[in-house]
Amino acid sequence: MTEERISYYIKQLDSNFKSDIISIERTYPDKVFVGIRKDALLKTCSYIFWELGGFLSTMSVSDMRKINGSFRLDYVFSIEEKEQSSSPKPWIIVYTMIPGNNPRFQSVTPELPAANWYEREAKDLFGVIPEGHPDPRKLILPDDWPDGIYPLRKDMDYTIRPGEVKPAEYKWPKEEGITTYIAGPIHIMADEPGQFRIYLDGEIVVDLDYRFSYAHRGVEKLGEARLTYNQVPFLAERICGICGFVHSTSYVQAIEEAMKIDAPERAKYIRTIMLEIERATSHLLWLGLASHLAAFDWGFMQLWKVRERLMNLAEVLTGARKTYGINVVGGVRRDIIEERRKKSLEILKKTEVELKDIGETVLKTSTLLKRMEGIGVLPKDVARTLNVVGPVARGSGLYRDVRKDHPYAAYRELSFKIPLYTEGDILARFLVRYEETFESLSIIEQALDRLPNGPIFEEVKEVEAYRPAIGAVEAPRGEVVHFAIIGEDSKIYRWRVRAPTYSNWPSVPYMSRGYTLADVPLIVASIDPCYSCTERVEVVDVRTKRVEVVEYEEIIKRSKKGV
């Protein structure tokens, strides 16, 4: 990214939307905040998305009514498509204010399908209405939640419990001749609830719909209401059991940006090491589970055995198998001593040799590869339209990786490749993760070899209240984005977390259509969704209208047989 490119984008926006732009601020070196009139939101976002090559990374609503009587809407775009693939990219954040007494705005979803869930969530939690949205169903709130109560508004009274109301009917997509049934969301063996709806013509999937948020934890509100900005990392790293360090890093980088401080180089290297350990262990976990779903249990057991070495590596470096309690705003709280550094390098060398040996067998197992080849194809144009992230994007030919697009931590100083496949099927996503695991091992080794001397913590500074900031990190599943506004008294005024699965879930129906019921478990698993399992589904045969409840064990059995 060059100054020339930033200036070019500012000039394009100014020339095309001069009468609609209220302000253009370059608050941070790689970020341009564009304030616009409410009525210009759709055309401005559409222009950035399609003409400037932007990807919608997140969308946030902030309740600013006590400050200026308005709700603030931020659409955060990563400008990638028309930039060189390996060069850093800029951010363009389009924001507008909508009146607190009439919180309505023109939905951008009709032209930006990637905004679908963001705007539905905004309606549920803040009561801001995206007019013209093609799918105005509830997304987060339960069906029996009363109208007029919005959990993330600042004036929400949490001592009041909503009374009982008649549950509103949840409108699933319908096609002629298909009977609608609710499948799930609760099963005694399920770790997390969720609703799947699979529409079938015989064994062929006609369509699929999924509804989530039955176990919404209110993490963002807890961070805003109870904690100071330096206590939130403890909460952020518990958003995901596998990607905890990813979330804490994304959050602290956002706060550091708002404070205009830079973590010491040694701290950046330590963060990079922890992030790549997390990536490698996550990928190995997924590669093993994918092998299991394809009835290749030798691969499952061997890949998980290698994963144990990396879990031990995490314990050597941090004292625990999970990398909790390390990140703080300004750096890290745990250093790497020389003895542990040397031991870690020894573990890495053994791990790489073992993984190569196992990998050779895995990649020669034709039954495994054939089970994934040509299944669950996500075309590149659909991936682009939906703004999928991580291995799902790179398996469909999209060169997207925050480590290259928006370098952070020590990634500018280290050498690594971004695996890319164009087939868009499950096998492509499998190979992306497999190759990325080796790249992660290489990054860890480089970072340990080059670990600079110096402090691991930078003193924090006062921050201007109500200044928005963004932190982005490449998680194993893809781009994680934390949007934060620090308020008064060191409290977080607004904290918006966007995990990668949030961006990837909407692509599953496109991957599933035209394939068999037996393919669905592998297709769903191929995005590595951040949920434990779907215990049962109901199957609707569109020809016979017969409804069949298929238990979890039967679905897995069919998946392994491939029939």
Residue pairs with C-beta under 8 A, 6 or more apart in sequence:
1 30
1 83
1 87
1 88
1 89
1 90
5 83
5 90
6 26
6 30
6 32
6 90
9 32
9 52
9 79
9 90
9 92
10 24
10 26
10 32
12 51
12 52
13 21
13 24
13 32
13 34
13 44
13 47
13 48
13 92
14 21
14 24
16 47
17 36
17 40
17 43
17 44
17 47
20 36
20 37
20 39
20 40
20 43
20 44
21 34
21 35
21 36
21 40
22 35
22 36
22 37
23 33
23 34
23 35
24 32
24 33
24 34
24 35
25 32
25 33
25 35
26 32
26 33
27 33
27 467
28 257
28 469
30 88
30 89
30 90
30 91
30 406
31 90
31 91
31 92
31 93
31 470
32 90
32 91
32 92
32 93
33 93
33 95
33 468
34 44
34 92
34 93
34 94
34 95
35 95
35 96
36 44
36 94
36 95
36 96
37 96
38 96
38 97
38 98
38 105
38 106
39 106
40 96
41 73
41 75
41 94
41 96
41 105
41 106
41 108
42 106
42 107
42 108
42 110
42 111
44 94
45 56
45 75
45 77
45 94
45 108
45 111
45 112
45 115
46 108
46 111
46 112
48 54
48 77
48 79
48 92
48 94
49 55
49 56
49 77
49 111
49 112
49 114
50 111
52 77
52 79
52 82
52 92
53 79
53 80
53 81
53 82
53 83
54 77
54 78
54 79
54 80
54 81
54 92
55 77
55 78
55 79
55 80
55 81
55 114
55 387
55 400
56 75
56 76
56 77
56 112
56 114
56 115
56 118
56 387
57 76
57 77
57 78
57 91
57 387
57 472
57 479
57 481
57 498
58 76
58 118
58 470
58 481
58 483
58 496
58 498
59 73
59 74
59 75
59 76
59 115
59 118
59 119
59 122
60 73
60 74
60 76
60 483
60 494
60 496
61 71
61 72
61 73
61 74
61 122
61 125
61 126
61 128
61 152
61 496
62 71
62 72
62 74
62 468
62 485
62 493
62 494
63 71
63 126
63 152
63 153
63 154
63 494
64 70
64 71
64 72
64 97
64 466
65 71
65 100
65 154
65 155
66 154
67 466
68 97
69 99
69 100
69 101
70 97
70 98
70 99
70 100
71 97
71 98
71 100
71 103
71 126
71 128
72 95
72 96
72 97
73 95
73 96
73 97
73 98
73 105
73 122
73 128
74 93
74 94
74 95
74 468
74 483
75 93
75 94
75 95
75 108
75 115
76 91
76 93
76 470
76 481
76 483
77 91
77 92
77 93
77 94
78 89
78 91
78 405
78 406
78 472
78 479
79 89
79 90
79 91
79 92
80 89
80 399
80 400
80 405
81 384
83 89
85 399
85 404
86 404
88 404
88 405
88 406
88 407
89 405
89 406
91 406
91 470
93 468
93 470
95 468
96 105
98 104
98 105
98 128
103 126
103 127
103 128
103 129
104 128
104 129
104 131
105 128
105 129
105 130
105 131
106 130
106 131
106 132
107 115
107 119
107 130
107 131
107 132
107 133
107 134
108 115
108 119
108 130
109 115
109 116
109 119
109 130
109 132
109 133
109 134
109 135
110 132
110 133
110 134
113 385
113 386
113 506
114 385
114 386
114 387
114 503
114 506
116 133
116 134
116 135
116 506
117 139
117 502
117 505
117 506
119 130
119 133
120 130
120 133
120 135
120 136
120 137
120 138
120 139
120 140
121 139
121 140
122 128
122 130
123 129
123 130
123 133
123 136
123 139
124 138
124 139
124 140
124 141
124 150
125 140
125 141
125 150
125 151
125 152
126 150
126 152
126 153
127 148
127 150
127 153
130 136
137 170
137 171
138 145
138 168
138 170
139 211
139 213
140 213
140 216
141 151
142 167
142 214
143 167
143 168
143 169
143 170
144 164
144 165
144 166
144 167
144 168
145 162
145 165
146 162
146 163
146 165
149 156
149 162
150 156
151 218
151 221
152 220
152 221
170 182
170 211
172 180
172 197
172 209
173 207
173 209
174 180
175 199
175 206
175 207
175 542
177 542
177 545
178 199
178 206
178 540
178 542
178 545
179 540
179 545
179 547
180 197
181 197
181 538
181 540
181 547
182 195
182 538
183 195
183 196
183 197
183 198
183 536
183 537
183 538
183 549
184 190
184 193
184 194
184 195
184 196
184 534
184 535
184 536
184 537
185 193
185 194
185 195
185 211
185 214
186 193
186 214
187 193
187 535
187 536
187 552
188 535
189 533
189 535
189 552
190 532
190 533
190 534
190 535
191 531
191 532
191 533
192 214
192 215
192 531
192 532
192 533
193 214
193 215
194 210
194 211
194 212
194 214
194 531
194 534
195 210
195 211
195 212
195 214
196 208
196 209
196 210
196 534
196 537
197 208
197 209
197 210
197 537
197 538
197 540
198 205
198 207
198 208
198 512
198 517
198 520
198 537
198 538
198 539
198 540
199 205
199 206
199 207
199 208
199 540
199 542
200 206
200 517
200 539
200 540
200 541
200 542
201 541
201 542
201 543
202 541
202 543
203 516
203 517
203 518
204 514
204 515
204 516
205 512
205 513
205 514
205 515
205 516
205 517
205 519
205 520
206 513
206 542
207 509
207 512
207 513
208 508
208 509
208 512
208 513
208 520
209 509
210 505
210 508
210 509
212 505
212 531
219 235
219 239
219 497
220 495
220 496
220 497
222 235
223 232
223 235
223 236
223 492
223 495
224 491
224 492
224 493
224 494
224 495
227 234
227 235
227 491
227 492
228 489
228 490
228 491
228 492
229 255
229 329
229 484
229 486
229 490
229 491
229 492
230 328
230 329
230 460
230 490
232 251
232 492
232 495
233 248
233 251
233 252
233 327
233 328
233 329
234 325
236 244
236 247
236 248
236 250
236 251
236 482
236 497
237 244
237 245
237 247
237 248
237 323
237 324
237 325
237 327
238 244
238 324
239 247
239 497
239 499
240 246
240 247
240 499
240 530
241 322
242 278
242 281
242 282
242 285
242 476
242 530
243 278
243 282
243 475
243 476
243 477
243 480
243 499
243 530
244 278
244 322
244 323
244 324
245 271
245 274
245 275
245 278
245 323
245 324
245 326
245 327
246 275
246 278
246 473
246 475
246 476
246 480
247 473
247 480
247 482
247 497
247 499
248 326
248 327
249 271
249 274
249 275
249 327
249 408
249 409
249 471
249 473
250 471
250 472
250 473
250 480
250 481
250 482
251 327
251 471
251 482
251 484
251 495
252 263
252 327
252 328
252 329
252 330
252 471
253 408
253 471
253 472
253 473
253 482
254 469
254 470
254 471
254 482
254 483
254 484
255 329
255 463
255 469
255 471
255 484
255 486
256 262
256 263
256 329
256 330
257 469
257 470
257 471
258 463
258 464
258 467
258 468
258 469
258 484
258 486
259 329
259 460
259 461
259 462
259 463
260 461
261 330
261 458
261 459
261 460
261 461
262 458
263 271
263 330
263 331
263 332
263 457
263 458
264 331
264 454
264 455
264 456
264 457
264 458
265 410
265 452
265 454
266 335
266 451
266 452
266 453
266 454
266 455
266 456
267 331
267 332
267 455
267 456
267 457
267 458
268 408
268 409
268 410
269 409
269 410
269 447
269 450
269 451
269 452
270 326
270 332
270 334
270 335
270 336
270 451
270 456
271 327
271 332
271 409
271 410
272 409
272 410
272 411
272 414
272 443
272 447
273 317
273 336
273 444
273 447
273 448
274 314
274 317
274 318
274 323
274 326
275 409
275 473
276 440
276 441
276 443
276 444
276 447
277 310
277 313
277 314
277 317
277 323
277 440
277 444
278 323
278 475
278 476
279 436
279 437
279 440
279 474
279 475
279 476
280 310
280 437
280 440
280 441
280 444
281 307
281 310
281 311
281 314
282 476
282 477
282 528
283 433
283 434
283 436
283 437
283 440
283 476
284 303
284 304
284 306
284 307
284 310
284 437
285 304
285 307
286 433
286 476
286 525
286 528
287 299
287 303
287 362
287 430
287 433
287 434
287 437
288 299
288 300
288 301
288 303
288 304
288 307
289 300
289 525
290 372
290 426
290 430
290 522
290 525
290 526
291 297
291 298
291 299
291 300
291 303
291 362
291 368
292 299
292 300
293 521
293 522
293 525
293 556
293 559
293 560
294 367
294 368
294 371
294 372
294 522
294 559
294 560
295 367
295 371
295 559
295 560
295 561
296 362
296 365
296 367
296 368
298 361
299 358
299 361
299 362
299 365
299 368
302 358
302 361
302 362
303 358
303 362
305 354
306 351
306 354
306 355
306 358
309 347
309 350
309 351
309 354
310 347
310 351
311 321
312 321
312 347
313 344
313 347
313 348
313 351
313 444
314 320
314 321
314 322
314 323
315 321
316 340
316 343
316 344
316 347
317 336
317 340
317 344
318 326
318 334
319 334
325 333
325 334
326 332
326 333
326 334
327 333
328 457
329 460
330 457
330 458
330 459
330 460
331 455
331 456
331 457
331 458
332 456
332 457
333 456
333 457
334 456
335 456
336 344
336 448
336 451
341 448
341 451
344 444
344 448
345 445
345 448
345 449
348 441
348 444
348 445
348 448
351 441
352 438
352 441
355 437
355 438
355 441
359 434
362 368
362 434
363 369
363 434
369 427
371 522
371 562
372 425
372 426
372 427
372 430
372 522
372 526
373 425
373 426
373 427
374 423
374 425
374 427
375 425
375 426
375 427
375 515
375 519
375 522
375 523
376 425
376 426
376 511
376 512
376 515
376 519
376 522
376 523
376 526
377 423
377 424
377 425
377 511
378 388
378 392
378 395
378 396
378 424
378 425
378 507
378 510
378 511
379 396
379 424
379 510
380 396
380 397
380 398
380 422
380 424
382 396
382 507
382 510
383 392
383 393
383 396
383 397
383 398
383 424
383 507
384 398
386 503
386 506
386 507
386 510
387 503
388 396
388 398
388 478
388 503
388 504
388 507
389 400
389 477
389 478
389 479
389 500
389 503
389 504
390 400
390 474
390 475
390 476
390 477
390 478
390 479
390 500
390 504
390 528
391 429
391 432
391 433
391 436
391 477
391 478
391 528
392 429
392 478
392 504
392 507
392 526
392 527
393 400
393 478
394 400
394 401
394 418
394 419
394 420
394 421
394 432
395 421
395 423
395 424
395 425
395 428
395 429
395 431
395 432
396 421
396 422
396 424
396 428
397 420
397 421
397 422
397 424
399 418
399 420
400 478
400 479
401 418
401 474
402 408
402 472
402 473
402 474
402 479
403 411
403 416
403 474
404 411
404 418
406 472
408 472
408 473
410 447
411 443
413 450
414 443
414 446
414 447
414 450
415 442
415 446
416 439
416 442
416 443
417 435
417 439
418 439
419 431
419 432
419 435
419 436
419 439
420 432
421 428
421 429
421 431
421 432
422 428
426 522
426 523
426 526
429 526
429 527
430 526
433 476
433 528
463 486
465 486
465 487
465 488
465 493
466 485
466 486
466 487
466 493
467 485
467 486
468 483
468 484
468 485
468 494
469 483
469 484
469 485
469 486
470 481
470 482
470 483
470 484
471 481
471 482
471 484
472 479
472 480
472 481
472 482
473 479
473 480
474 480
475 499
475 500
476 528
477 499
477 500
477 501
477 504
477 527
477 528
477 530
478 500
478 503
478 504
479 500
479 503
480 497
480 498
480 499
480 500
481 497
481 498
482 495
482 496
482 497
482 498
483 494
483 495
483 496
483 498
484 492
484 494
484 495
484 496
485 492
485 493
485 494
485 495
486 492
486 493
487 493
487 494
499 530
500 530
501 527
501 528
501 529
501 530
501 531
504 527
504 529
505 527
505 529
507 527
508 523
508 524
508 527
511 523
511 526
512 519
512 520
512 523
515 523
516 563
517 539
517 550
517 555
517 558
518 555
518 558
518 559
518 561
518 562
518 563
519 559
520 555
520 559
521 555
521 556
521 559
522 559
524 534
533 552
534 552
535 551
535 552
536 549
536 550
536 551
536 552
537 549
537 550
537 555
538 547
538 548
538 549
538 550
539 547
539 548
539 549
539 550
540 546
540 547
541 548
